[in-house]
């Protein structure tokens, strides 16, 4: 049996202590490492639709 990493153990503990269920965890992976020259989908970041107003504060640098 494979030993769990400290991160896996800490994440499991954190999720178990959350007062809500169901918890869905996701991963955002950028294979281009933010190098637009390696963009393979053909959609530039500036071409994306505008963010909903509720999300504007998330990306604000003045938080």
C-alpha positions as CSV (number, residue, x, y, z in Angstrom):
1,X,0.0,0.0,0.0
2,X,1.3,3.5,-0.9
3,X,2.0,5.9,1.9
4,X,-0.1,9.1,1.8
5,X,1.7,12.4,1.5
6,X,1.5,15.1,4.1
7,X,-0.5,17.2,1.7
8,X,-3.0,14.4,1.0
9,X,-3.5,13.9,4.7
10,X,-3.8,17.7,5.4
11,X,-6.3,18.0,2.5
12,X,-8.4,15.1,3.7
13,X,-8.5,16.5,7.3
14,X,-9.5,19.9,6.0
15,X,-12.3,18.5,3.8
16,X,-13.6,16.3,6.5
17,X,-13.9,19.3,8.9
18,X,-15.9,21.4,6.4
19,X,-19.5,21.8,7.7
20,X,-21.0,21.1,4.2
21,X,-21.5,18.1,2.0
22,X,-20.9,17.4,-0.9
23,X,-17.5,18.8,-1.4
24,X,-16.1,18.9,-5.0
25,X,-12.4,19.6,-5.5
26,X,-11.0,20.5,-8.8
27,X,-7.7,21.2,-10.5
28,X,-6.9,23.9,-13.0
29,X,-3.9,22.9,-15.1
30,X,-2.3,25.2,-17.5
31,X,0.0,23.2,-19.7
32,X,1.3,26.3,-21.4
33,X,2.6,27.7,-18.0
34,X,1.1,31.1,-19.1
35,X,3.3,31.2,-22.2
36,X,0.7,32.3,-24.9
37,X,3.0,31.1,-27.7
38,X,2.3,27.5,-26.5
39,X,-1.5,28.1,-26.6
40,X,-3.0,25.0,-28.4
41,X,-6.7,25.8,-28.2
42,X,-6.7,28.9,-30.4
43,X,-8.5,31.1,-27.9
44,X,-6.5,34.0,-26.4
45,X,-7.2,35.0,-22.8
46,X,-8.4,38.4,-24.0
47,X,-11.0,36.8,-26.2
48,X,-12.9,35.2,-23.4
49,X,-16.3,36.5,-22.3
50,X,-16.4,39.1,-19.6
51,X,-16.6,37.8,-16.0
52,X,-19.9,38.0,-14.2
53,X,-20.0,41.1,-11.8
54,X,-19.9,38.8,-8.8
55,X,-16.5,37.5,-9.8
56,X,-14.8,40.9,-10.4
57,X,-13.5,41.2,-6.9
58,X,-11.8,37.8,-7.1
59,X,-9.3,39.0,-9.7
60,X,-8.9,42.5,-8.3
61,X,-5.5,43.4,-7.2
62,X,-7.0,46.0,-4.7
63,X,-8.5,43.4,-2.3
